[in-house]
Amino acid sequence: MVNSERSSEENGAVILGVSKDSVSSHQKFIEKAELTITLLADPELEVIKAFDVWQLKKFMGKENMGTVRTTFLIDSNGKITKIWNNVRVKGHAEAVLEELKNFLMK
């Protein structure tokens, strides 16, 4: 398993997570999962909507609005260079790290 956080930092990347959950909810999650990345609270959905990840989702036959788990690779000029939609955890960190390394080699 890749330690994606350390590998990303070694490659000059910053990892941020954003959700509509509160700061206190994030803090509890960070402690429980022993995370060392920064999680940003966006309860007003400003960033989430700006990145167009607040979408209609279907679960168990019901439709609700929610955040679609998405990863963006953003260069130092603020340009989005790669988007991963509907992210699944398994293998994702490795795929992002590989893309970051390829981007840095250009």
N, C-alpha and C positions, 0 to 999 in steps of 0.2 A: 504494500500500500504506500502511496506517495504522500509525504507530508506536504500537501499542496500549499499550505500557508507559508511555510519556510521557503519552499522552492519558488513561490511567486514573489516573495519579498526579495529573494536573492536575484530575481530577474527584474527588479524595479517596479513590481506591481503592488497595488493596494487592493485588498479585498474588503468590500462593503456589502452588507446585507440590508435590505429595506423591507419592512412590512408595516401593515396598518396597526399592529399591536403597540401597546403603550411601552414607555421606557421601563416601567417596573416589570412588565411581563417579559421584556427582553432580558432584563437583569436576571430574573429567575431562570430563564432558559439558558443564558450564558453560563450561569453557575452550575446548573444541572448537567449540561452537555460539556462543561469545561472548555468552552470556546475561547479563543483568543482574538477572533476577528471582531471588527466593529459592526454592530447592528444598529441601524437607524430606524427610529420610530416615525411613521408617517400616518397618524390617525386621521388626518384631514384628506388623505389620498392625493396630495399634490404631486409628489414625485411619481407615485404609482400610475396615476392617470397620464402624466406627462410622457412616461415611457410606454404608454398604451398596454399595460399589463393588467388593468382592471377590466375583466371580461366576463361574459356569461359562461358559467361552468355547469356541467351536468354531473350529478352524483346520485346514484341509486334512484334514477328516474326523476329526480328533481333538478330544476334549474335555479341557480342563484348567481348573483354577481360575486366575484372573488378575484384574488390575485393569482394569475397564472405564473407559476414558477419559471423564471426566465433569467438567463445570464447574459450580460453584455460585456464585451471587451471594448474598452474605450481608450483611445490613445491619449497622449499627453496634451493634445490640442482639443480634446473633448469630442473627437469624431468617433462614432461607433464603427468599429471595424469588423465585428462578428457578433451574431445573436444566436443563442441557443434557446429555443422555445420548448415549453412543456418538459422541463428538465426532470430527469430521473436521477437519483443520487448515485447509483452504482456506475462507476467508471467516469463520472462527469468531471471530477476534479482533475483526473489524469488527462482527459480530452482538452480541458481549458488550459492546463499547463503546457501541453504540446502545442496548442494554437498560439499561446503567448511566446513560446520559444521560437516558433516559425515566424511570428510577426517581428520579433526582435532581430532575426537574422536577415530581414529584408533591407 
